[in-house]
């Protein structure tokens, strides 16, 4: 699929209703309003195509940028391209997707660190989304656990002063780190207790900010329940 074909596919699949919903979530024009199910279907047909991904991103269209991240090749994407995309991300949907992509590249640690320190709201959110993905990975290298422990300190000291959507992503990272292992669970729960309630403005949506301590506790209760079930 080339750029013209991909753009036409997205344009034909967009709806006015989706555009209204996305706008309430802070997504700005230009956009077609494709459902994520449709985007995933198109991405499945394309698979990885780094050249097309970069062409899609350069259109500036939201749906095209979503598809760009979906079809980007984690093994082929250049550091300079990720940096460019990090500067251009402008909503929480793209920041979460971009953080996921970055976490699956060889540049994961670099961008998790650099983006988390960014004053840009959605670039920062992408960094903390990358941290969350790393925390949920199967990588059991001690260096990663040390990095995540440091991230917990950064969350504790900076979350209340962070921009709105960066704050939301930081809370998500806190939860993800707390679900990684027993040691980080203890550190995350202690940090969550000291942090207290996290206030995030979700605008005209029904989204809510989960209580980190309560969510971590539920995660571990489910894990423990699964272990007990498998033992019988």
C-alpha positions as CSV (number, residue, x, y, z in Angstrom):
1,X,0.0,0.0,0.0
2,X,1.4,3.4,-1.0
3,X,0.8,6.8,0.7
4,X,-2.1,7.8,-1.7
5,X,-3.9,4.5,-1.1
6,X,-3.4,4.6,2.6
7,X,-4.7,8.1,3.0
8,X,-7.7,7.4,0.8
9,X,-8.5,4.3,2.9
10,X,-8.4,6.4,6.1
11,X,-10.4,9.2,4.6
12,X,-13.1,6.9,3.4
13,X,-13.3,5.2,6.8
14,X,-13.7,8.4,8.8
15,X,-17.0,9.5,10.4
16,X,-18.3,12.8,11.7
17,X,-19.3,11.1,14.9
18,X,-15.8,9.8,15.6
19,X,-14.4,13.3,14.9
20,X,-16.7,14.7,17.6
21,X,-15.7,12.0,20.1
22,X,-12.0,12.5,19.3
23,X,-12.3,16.3,19.6
24,X,-13.7,15.8,23.1
25,X,-10.5,13.9,23.9
26,X,-8.3,16.8,22.8
27,X,-7.5,15.6,19.3
28,X,-7.4,18.5,16.8
29,X,-7.9,18.8,13.1
30,X,-6.9,17.6,10.6
31,X,-8.3,14.2,11.2
32,X,-10.7,11.8,9.4
33,X,-12.2,10.1,12.4
34,X,-11.3,6.5,11.8
35,X,-12.1,4.0,14.4
36,X,-9.2,2.2,16.1
37,X,-10.6,-1.1,14.9
38,X,-10.3,0.2,11.3
39,X,-6.8,1.6,11.9
40,X,-5.7,-1.8,13.2
41,X,-7.2,-3.6,10.3
42,X,-5.3,-1.4,7.8
43,X,-2.1,-1.7,9.8
44,X,-2.4,-5.5,9.8
45,X,-2.5,-5.4,6.0
46,X,0.5,-3.1,5.7
47,X,2.6,-4.7,8.5
48,X,5.9,-2.9,9.0
49,X,6.7,-0.2,6.4
50,X,9.1,2.4,7.8
51,X,9.1,4.5,4.6
52,X,5.3,4.7,4.5
53,X,5.2,5.4,8.2
54,X,7.4,8.5,7.8
55,X,5.3,9.7,4.9
56,X,2.1,9.2,6.9
57,X,3.5,11.1,9.8
58,X,4.5,14.1,7.6
59,X,0.9,14.6,6.5
60,X,0.1,16.1,9.9
61,X,-3.2,14.3,9.9
62,X,-4.1,12.6,13.2
63,X,-5.4,9.3,11.7
64,X,-2.3,9.2,9.4
65,X,0.0,9.7,12.4
66,X,-1.8,6.9,14.3
67,X,-1.3,4.6,11.4
68,X,2.3,5.8,11.0
69,X,3.1,4.6,14.6
70,X,1.3,1.3,14.0
71,X,3.3,0.4,10.9
72,X,6.6,1.9,12.0
73,X,9.4,-0.7,12.2
74,X,10.9,-0.7,15.8
75,X,14.0,-2.3,14.4
76,X,14.5,0.1,11.5
77,X,13.2,3.5,12.8
78,X,16.1,6.0,13.3
79,X,16.8,7.8,16.5
80,X,16.4,11.1,14.7
81,X,12.9,10.1,13.5
82,X,11.7,9.1,16.9
83,X,13.1,12.5,18.2
84,X,11.1,14.3,15.5
85,X,7.9,12.4,16.2
86,X,8.4,13.1,19.9
87,X,8.5,16.9,19.3
88,X,5.4,16.7,17.1
89,X,3.1,14.6,19.3
90,X,0.1,16.8,20.3
91,X,-2.4,14.6,22.1
92,X,-2.7,11.8,24.6
93,X,-3.6,9.2,22.1
94,X,-0.5,9.7,20.0
95,X,1.7,10.1,23.1
96,X,0.6,6.7,24.5
97,X,1.2,5.0,21.1
98,X,4.5,6.7,20.6
99,X,5.7,5.7,24.1
100,X,4.8,2.1,23.3
101,X,6.7,2.2,20.0
102,X,9.8,3.8,21.6
103,X,9.9,1.2,24.4
104,X,10.2,-1.5,21.8
105,X,13.2,0.0,20.0
106,X,16.9,-0.1,20.8
107,X,16.6,3.5,21.9
108,X,14.0,2.7,24.7
109,X,16.1,3.9,27.7
110,X,17.3,7.1,25.9
111,X,13.8,8.3,25.0
112,X,12.1,7.2,28.2
113,X,14.7,9.4,30.0
114,X,14.8,12.3,27.6
115,X,11.0,12.6,27.0
116,X,10.2,12.3,30.7
117,X,12.2,15.4,31.3
118,X,10.6,17.3,28.5
119,X,8.6,20.4,29.5
120,X,6.2,19.7,26.5
121,X,3.0,18.1,27.9
122,X,2.6,15.3,25.4
123,X,6.3,14.6,24.8
124,X,6.5,14.1,28.6
125,X,3.5,11.9,28.5
126,X,5.1,9.8,25.7
127,X,8.2,9.3,28.0
128,X,6.1,8.1,30.9
129,X,4.1,5.9,28.6
130,X,7.4,4.3,27.5
131,X,8.3,3.8,31.2
132,X,5.0,2.0,31.8
133,X,5.6,-0.3,28.8
134,X,9.2,-1.1,30.0
135,X,7.8,-1.9,33.4
136,X,5.4,-4.4,32.0
137,X,8.0,-6.1,29.8
138,X,9.6,-9.5,30.4
139,X,13.1,-7.9,30.6
140,X,14.4,-9.0,34.0
141,X,17.7,-7.2,33.8
142,X,18.7,-5.5,37.1
143,X,19.5,-2.3,35.3
144,X,15.9,-1.9,34.3
145,X,14.7,-2.3,37.8
146,X,17.1,0.3,39.0
147,X,15.9,2.7,36.3
148,X,12.3,2.1,37.3
149,X,13.1,2.7,41.0
150,X,14.6,6.1,40.0
151,X,11.5,6.8,37.9
152,X,9.3,6.3,41.0
153,X,11.3,9.0,42.8
154,X,10.8,11.3,39.8
155,X,7.1,10.7,39.8
156,X,6.8,11.3,43.5
157,X,8.7,14.6,43.3
158,X,7.2,15.9,40.1
159,X,3.7,14.6,39.5
160,X,1.6,17.3,41.2
161,X,3.5,20.1,39.3
162,X,3.4,18.3,35.9
163,X,1.3,19.3,32.9
164,X,-2.2,17.7,32.9
165,X,-1.6,14.8,30.5
166,X,2.0,14.3,31.6
167,X,0.6,13.8,35.1
168,X,-1.9,11.2,33.8
169,X,0.9,9.3,32.2
170,X,3.1,9.5,35.3
171,X,0.3,8.0,37.3
172,X,0.0,5.2,34.8
173,X,3.7,4.6,35.0
174,X,3.5,4.5,38.8
175,X,0.9,1.8,38.6
176,X,2.8,-0.2,36.0
177,X,6.0,-0.2,38.0
178,X,4.1,-1.2,41.1
179,X,2.9,-4.3,39.2
180,X,6.3,-5.5,38.1
181,X,7.7,-7.3,41.1
182,X,7.5,-7.5,44.9
183,X,10.4,-5.0,45.5
184,X,9.0,-2.4,43.2
185,X,5.5,-3.0,44.5
186,X,6.6,-2.0,47.9
187,X,8.4,1.1,46.6
188,X,5.5,2.1,44.4
189,X,2.9,1.7,47.2
190,X,5.0,3.8,49.5
191,X,5.4,6.5,46.9
192,X,1.6,6.4,46.0
193,X,0.8,6.9,49.7
194,X,3.1,10.0,49.9
195,X,1.7,11.4,46.7
196,X,-1.9,11.2,47.7
197,X,-4.7,12.0,45.3
198,X,-3.7,12.9,41.7
199,X,-6.0,15.5,40.1
200,X,-6.2,15.3,36.3
201,X,-8.7,17.4,34.2
202,X,-10.3,15.0,31.7
203,X,-12.4,17.7,30.1
204,X,-15.7,16.6,28.5
205,X,-15.0,12.9,28.8
206,X,-16.0,10.2,31.2
207,X,-12.3,9.2,31.8
208,X,-11.2,9.0,35.4
209,X,-7.7,8.9,37.1
210,X,-7.2,5.6,38.9
211,X,-6.0,5.6,42.5
212,X,-2.5,4.2,42.1
213,X,-2.3,2.4,45.5
214,X,-5.7,0.8,45.0
215,X,-5.0,-0.2,41.5
216,X,-1.7,-1.8,42.4
217,X,-3.3,-3.7,45.2
218,X,-6.0,-5.1,42.8
219,X,-3.3,-6.1,40.3
220,X,-1.5,-8.1,42.9
221,X,-4.7,-9.6,44.2
222,X,-5.5,-10.9,40.7
223,X,-1.9,-12.2,40.4
224,X,-2.1,-14.0,43.7
225,X,-5.6,-15.4,42.8
226,X,-4.2,-16.7,39.5
227,X,-1.3,-18.5,41.2
228,X,-3.6,-20.1,43.7
229,X,-5.9,-21.3,40.9
230,X,-3.0,-22.8,38.9
231,X,-1.8,-24.6,42.0
232,X,-5.0,-26.6,42.3
